[in-house]
Structures are given as C-alpha cells and as structure tokens.
Amino acid sequence: MLTTVLDTDHLRPADRAAAWGETANQTLMTTRIGFLEPDRIRARIQTMALGPVQLSVMSYTPLLSQRTPRLIRQSDPETYQLALTTAGRQGIEQARTCASLASGELLLYDSSRPFTAVAGPQHPGATGVLLQFPRRLLPLPDKTVAPLCGTTLDARAGLGRLLRQLLTGLADEHAGLTPLDGIRLGTTAIDLTAALLAHRADREPLLPAHSRQRALFARASAYIAGHLHDPDLTPGVIAEAHFISVRYLHRVFQQHGTTVGDVIRQQRLARCRRDLTDPAQHNVPIAAIAQRWGYPRPSDFTRAFRAAIGMTPRAYRAAVQGTDA
C-alpha cells in the first residue's frame, strides 16, 4: 500500500526545502530542486512498490527540478518515469523537446538524459502520479523510445486512457492490493506503456508476443467493464471490437487463468452486489439493478446470483441491510 515518505506540513518552514530535496533524491533520482515560492513551501510524497516498479503520488507548490549531465554521471538509476498530472500544470524539457502537461495528461522521461521540469509556476503548484521502472523492463529499443521522451502522450482515448485509469486506480485502491496484486499490476502498467509508445511510434510489431497479449488482456477487460450493461456482450462482440478472432481472445484469457465468460459474469455480479448493498438504492427494484448490469431476465439473474453467492438477491439485500426478505 502507499506509504507516506514525507509530508512537509510536519516540518518547520525553514527545513522543508532541504528535506524535500533529500527525500526526492533518495526516492526518485538525484536532481537539483528549487521552490519558486520559498515562503510557502508545501510538498508530499507517498510511494508503493509494485515489484521492481515504484508508484509515487506527489503534490508540491511551484518548483523547478533539473537533472544535469553532471548529476547523471554521479548517479543514474537507469529508469523511465511515466508522469500523470492529476491537478495543476507541469512542464518538462528533455532532449530539446518541450511539453506542458495539464490535468489528465501523460508524459514519459528518462533518468539517463538531462531534463528541466517545472511545476506551476502559478498557484497552487501540481499533483501527480509517477510510475518509475528500470529501462531494461520496457520491451522496446532505445531508438524507438528516445524520440518520445519529453512528449505528451494522449490519455483521452484507447491505450492512453486505459493507462491513465490504471495509474489513478492504483493510487485510489492501494489499500486493498496484496503484494502479488502489486507485481501483476506493475507488469501490466509496463506492458500498457510499451503498447502506447509502440502505437505512437507506429512500431507495434516490435513488441514481444507476451507483452502484446498482456496489453490485449487489459484492454479487453476494460472493454468488458465498460459494456456490462449490454446483454448482448459476448466474446464475438469483444473480439470484433479489438480486431482479433474469438479463438485468439479465448486463448489470451486462458493464459491469464480465466475465461471471457467468467470475467463478464464476475464483473456483472460484483456491480449488482455493490448496488444491492448501497443504502441509497434501497428502494430500487432488484430487477432494475439486474437489468442495469446486463441481466434483462430476472430469472437468469436470480439463478446466476444464487449459484455465485449462495442465496437469492432478495435474501442477500435483506441480510446486508438488516431487513426482512
């Protein structure tokens, strides 16, 4: 789960800049940091290990961060950083490429190349999520990745949106993740990053088969989650949406220890259970909840729910809410 490494609110104002610089150097990489408004420094960093991948959630008042050739020679973790701005605005210049990130935008940069980054500069600064992982884990050659460092990556649709949702989901749901979940999701994040970069560079064939398959599994799973309301959601529909055969879709899900049908059923029932336990939806008919999540026939829903949960939807709602069935 996320651990707070530093929150400058707990320090004397005079100690905050130095504490943040030391913490950022140890937690991320060595940089030269200067706060643009020294009289009102506030900064916070939380981190979580996802196997060899690190997720950081950070917020700070306006600051300037520089990684110089000298600092790289002194210490280089040889990592890529995928930054997602969640509030405010941040800018970066790397390899003579400049980018400005607003809320919801992604950017990749490289610890082995000099950069200058700025948060703000207007009040209140910026908040973001940072995914940091060893360069060797990205299954793409440097000549493909290097031109994309310091450029904004589209996070509004497709792979970019899925990657953005994964990063924010990790930050929001960290408390419920096991170490094994973290390792698996860290690998998924790298695969999605690789797929997004390969798509941006028009180099999809460079991705190894296992990376393409893991990215496809994530994309298909997200598609399922977004179409649970459709009673006609089938493997054929999902395969067509991703321009693959039904047979290949089944094989990808089998390689992840599940089936397309099981994922659809489990996600639908999870949504139904959530709504049945929501006090705000106490007066919503069970049939309406079932139809909302892709069960147009109440008898089909009752049968599926009883098989999975061991009781009828009505009995489950009554048990959870402490009422008579």
C-alpha positions in Angstrom: 0.0 0.0 0.0 1.0 3.6 -0.3 3.4 4.8 2.4 3.9 8.5 3.2 7.7 9.1 2.8 7.5 12.9 3.5 4.9 15.5 4.3 6.4 18.9 4.8 3.4 20.1 6.8 5.0 18.2 9.8 8.3 20.2 9.4 9.4 23.7 10.3 9.1 26.0 7.2 12.9 26.6 7.3 13.5 22.8 7.0 11.1 22.0 4.2 13.1 22.7 1.1 16.1 20.7 2.2 14.0 17.8 3.4 12.1 17.6 0.1 15.3 17.7 -1.9 16.9 14.9 0.1 13.8 12.8 0.0 13.3 13.3 -3.7 16.9 12.4 -4.4 16.7 9.2 -2.4 13.2 8.1 -3.5 13.3 9.1 -7.2 16.6 10.3 -8.7 19.2 12.9 -8.0 18.0 16.3 -9.2 18.6 20.0 -8.3 15.4 21.4 -6.8 14.4 24.9 -6.1 11.0 26.0 -4.9 9.7 29.1 -6.7 7.9 30.5 -3.7 10.2 29.8 -0.7 7.9 31.4 1.8 5.1 28.9 1.2 6.7 25.5 0.6 4.4 22.5 0.9 5.1 19.1 -0.6 4.1 15.5 0.0 5.2 12.1 -1.5 3.8 8.7 -1.0 5.2 5.6 -2.6 4.2 2.0 -3.2 6.3 -0.9 -4.6 4.9 -2.9 -7.4 7.6 -5.5 -7.7 10.5 -3.7 -9.5 8.1 -0.9 -10.3 7.5 2.1 -8.0 4.3 4.1 -7.9 4.6 7.6 -6.3 1.8 10.0 -5.5 3.1 13.6 -5.1 2.0 17.1 -4.6 4.0 20.3 -4.3 3.9 24.0 -4.5 5.6 25.6 -7.6 9.1 24.3 -8.0 11.9 23.8 -10.6 13.8 20.5 -10.9 16.9 19.9 -13.0 18.8 16.8 -13.8 22.2 17.8 -15.3 24.8 15.8 -17.1 27.0 16.0 -14.0 24.3 14.6 -11.8 23.7 11.7 -14.3 27.4 10.9 -14.2 27.4 10.8 -10.5 24.3 8.6 -10.1 21.9 7.1 -12.7 19.2 4.5 -11.7 18.6 4.0 -15.4 14.9 4.3 -15.1 11.9 5.5 -17.1 9.4 7.8 -15.4 5.8 7.9 -16.6 4.2 11.1 -15.2 0.5 11.7 -14.9 -0.6 15.1 -13.9 -3.8 15.0 -11.8 -4.1 18.6 -10.8 -2.4 21.9 -11.8 0.1 22.1 -14.6 3.7 20.8 -15.1 6.2 21.3 -17.9 9.4 19.4 -18.9 12.2 19.8 -21.4 14.3 16.8 -22.4 16.4 16.2 -25.5 15.3 19.6 -26.9 11.7 18.6 -26.7 9.3 20.7 -24.5 5.9 19.6 -23.2 3.3 21.1 -20.9 1.0 18.8 -19.1 -2.4 19.8 -17.9 -4.6 17.6 -15.6 -5.1 14.1 -17.1 -2.1 14.1 -19.4 0.8 11.7 -19.6 4.5 12.1 -20.3 7.5 9.8 -20.4 11.0 10.9 -19.5 14.4 9.2 -18.9 16.7 9.4 -15.9 19.7 8.9 -18.3 19.1 12.1 -20.2 19.2 15.7 -18.8 15.9 17.4 -18.2 14.4 20.5 -16.7 10.9 20.2 -15.1 8.7 22.9 -13.6 5.5 22.6 -11.6 3.3 25.6 -11.5 4.5 28.2 -11.8 1.2 29.7 -10.8 -0.6 28.9 -7.6 -1.1 26.2 -6.3 1.5 24.0 -8.0 0.8 20.5 -9.1 -0.3 17.0 -8.1 0.5 13.8 -9.9 1.2 10.1 -10.1 4.6 8.9 -11.2 5.4 5.3 -12.4 9.1 4.6 -12.3 10.6 1.4 -13.6 14.0 0.1 -14.9 14.6 0.9 -18.5 15.6 -2.8 -19.2 12.0 -3.8 -18.4 10.5 -1.8 -21.3 10.4 -4.2 -24.2 11.2 -1.6 -26.9 14.6 -0.5 -28.2 16.0 2.9 -27.1 15.9 4.2 -30.6 12.2 3.8 -30.6 11.6 5.3 -27.1 14.1 8.1 -27.1 12.2 10.4 -29.6 9.1 10.1 -27.4 10.8 11.2 -24.2 9.6 14.6 -23.2 6.5 14.5 -25.4 2.9 14.5 -24.3 1.1 11.1 -24.7 -2.6 11.1 -25.5 -4.5 9.9 -22.4 -8.0 10.7 -23.7 -8.8 7.5 -25.5 -7.6 4.0 -26.2 -4.4 2.7 -24.6 -3.6 6.1 -23.1 -6.9 6.4 -21.3 -6.6 2.8 -20.0 -3.1 3.5 -18.7 -4.3 6.7 -17.0 -7.2 4.8 -15.4 -4.8 2.1 -14.2 -2.5 4.7 -12.5 -5.3 6.5 -10.8 -6.9 3.2 -9.8 -3.7 2.1 -8.2 -3.5 5.3 -6.3 -7.1 5.1 -5.2 -7.4 1.3 -4.4 -3.9 0.7 -3.0 -5.2 -0.4 0.4 -6.9 -3.5 -1.0 -3.9 -4.7 -3.0 -1.8 -7.7 -2.0 2.0 -7.8 -2.8 1.2 -10.3 -5.6 -1.5 -7.9 -7.0 1.1 -5.2 -7.0 3.6 -7.2 -9.0 1.0 -8.2 -11.5 -0.4 -4.7 -11.9 3.1 -3.2 -12.2 3.8 -5.6 -15.1 0.5 -4.6 -16.7 1.4 -0.9 -16.4 4.7 -1.5 -18.2 3.0 -3.5 -20.9 0.4 -0.8 -21.5 3.2 1.8 -21.5 5.1 -0.2 -24.1 2.0 -0.7 -26.2 1.1 3.0 -26.1 4.7 4.0 -27.1 4.8 1.4 -29.9 1.5 2.7 -31.2 2.7 6.3 -31.0 5.8 5.4 -32.9 4.0 3.1 -35.4 6.2 0.2 -34.2 3.7 -2.3 -32.8 5.5 -5.3 -34.4 8.5 -4.6 -32.2 6.5 -5.6 -29.1 7.1 -9.2 -27.9 4.1 -11.5 -28.1 3.7 -11.8 -24.3 3.7 -8.1 -23.9 1.1 -7.7 -26.7 -1.1 -10.4 -25.1 -0.9 -8.8 -21.6 -1.8 -5.4 -23.0 -4.7 -7.0 -25.0 -6.0 -8.7 -21.9 -6.0 -5.4 -20.1 -7.8 -3.7 -23.0 -10.4 -6.4 -23.4 -11.0 -6.5 -19.6 -11.5 -2.7 -19.6 -13.9 -3.0 -22.6 -15.9 -5.6 -20.7 -16.1 -3.3 -17.6 -17.4 -0.5 -19.8 -20.1 -2.6 -21.6 -21.5 -4.7 -18.7 -24.9 -3.1 -19.3 -25.2 -4.6 -22.7 -27.0 -8.0 -22.5 -25.5 -8.9 -25.9 -21.9 -8.6 -24.7 -20.3 -11.8 -26.0 -16.8 -13.0 -26.9 -17.7 -12.3 -30.5 -18.5 -8.7 -29.8 -15.4 -8.2 -27.8 -13.2 -9.9 -30.4 -14.6 -7.8 -33.2 -14.0 -4.6 -31.2 -10.3 -5.5 -30.9 -9.9 -6.8 -34.5 -9.0 -10.3 -33.4 -10.5 -13.7 -33.7 -12.7 -15.2 -31.0 -10.3 -18.1 -30.7 -7.4 -15.8 -30.0 -9.4 -13.8 -27.5 -10.2 -17.1 -25.6 -6.5 -18.1 -25.7 -5.4 -14.7 -24.2 -7.9 -15.1 -21.3 -6.9 -18.7 -20.7 -3.3 -17.6 -20.4 -4.4 -15.4 -17.5 -6.2 -18.3 -15.8 -9.7 -17.3 -16.6 -12.3 -17.2 -19.4 -14.1 -14.4 -21.1 -17.5 -15.6 -19.8 -16.2 -15.8 -16.2 -14.9 -12.2 -16.3 -18.2 -10.9 -17.7 -20.2 -12.8 -15.1 -17.9 -11.9 -12.1 -17.9 -8.2 -13.0 -21.7 -8.1 -13.5 -22.3 -9.8 -10.2 -19.9 -7.6 -8.4 -21.7 -4.5 -9.7 -25.0 -6.0 -8.7 -23.8 -6.8 -5.2 -22.5 -3.3 -4.8 -25.8 -1.8 -5.8 -27.8 -4.2 -3.6 -25.8 -3.1 -0.6 -26.0 0.6 -1.3 -28.4 2.2 1.2 -29.1 5.0 -1.4 -30.5 2.3 -3.7 -32.6 0.5 -1.1 -35.9 1.3 -3.0 -34.5 0.5 -6.5 -36.2 -2.8 -7.6 -33.9 -5.7 -7.8 -35.0 -6.3 -11.4 -33.9 -2.8 -12.3 -30.5 -3.3 -10.8 -30.1 -6.6 -12.7 -31.1 -5.0 -16.0 -28.7 -2.1 -15.4 -25.8 -4.7 -15.4 -26.8 -6.9 -18.3 -29.5 -9.2 -16.9 -32.7 -8.4 -18.7 -34.4 -11.6 -17.4 -34.9 -11.6 -13.6 -34.9 -15.4 -13.5 -31.5 -15.6 -15.2 -30.1 -13.1 -12.7 -31.6 -14.9 -9.7 -30.1 -18.2 -10.9 -26.6 -16.7 -11.6 -26.6 -14.8 -8.3 -27.7 -17.9 -6.2 -25.0 -20.0 -7.9 -22.3 -17.5 -7.1 -23.4 -16.1 -3.7 -25.4 -19.0 -2.3 -28.6 -17.0 -1.7 -31.2 -15.1 -3.8 -30.6 -11.4 -4.5 -33.6 -10.5 -2.2 -32.2 -12.5 0.7 -28.7 -11.0 0.2 -30.1 -7.5 0.2 -32.1 -8.2 3.3 -29.1 -9.8 5.1 -26.8 -6.9 4.3 -29.3 -4.2 5.2 -30.8 -6.0 8.2 -34.3 -6.1 6.9 -36.8 -8.9 6.3 -36.6 -10.6 2.9 
